[in-house]
Amino acid sequence: MTRRALMAVEELAEWIEAHGEDDLVAAADAWADRMTVLLGDAVATGMPVEPLLDEVHRSNMTKLAADEQTGKGAKREGYERPNIHQVLNYVEQGDNSWRQHLS
């Protein structure tokens, strides 16, 4: 796991450096490398990528618009936490209907 963490830090540093130099090509390359590392993390740890991303996205859409300073959506009344435990349970059971259950 340490090796994967070091790869993630290295790719993030390259992305930050590319943006600091206004180098769009290097930034795009670093972004794609970061995505590759993140997806590899999911594969290496057995995480179900699509259902997890869908559930976190669903939850994020219940937040208020992003704050200008932080860029994060604010939790408000009606905010729904992502139900990660339930997603993992459906996937573990081989239940491919997880989208219907969590919508």
C-alpha positions, 0 to 999 in steps of 0.5 A: 500500500505504501508504494501506491500512496507514493505513486499517488503523491508523485502524480499529484505533485506533477499535476500541481507543478504543471498547473503552476507552469500553465502547462496544459499538456503536462496537466492533462497527462498528470490528471490521466496518470492520477486517474490511472493510479486511483482506478488501480487502487480500487482494483488492488483493494477490490473496490467496486468503482462504478457503484461507489462513484454513483453513490457518492455522486448521488449524495453530493447532488443533495448538497448546496452549490459549492462554496467559492472559497473551498470549492466544496458543496455545503451540507444542508437540510435534506443532505443524504450521506452516501450509503457506502455500507449498503453499496458494498453489501449489494456488490458482495452479494452479487446483487447487480440491482444496487442502483434501484435499491439506492435511488 
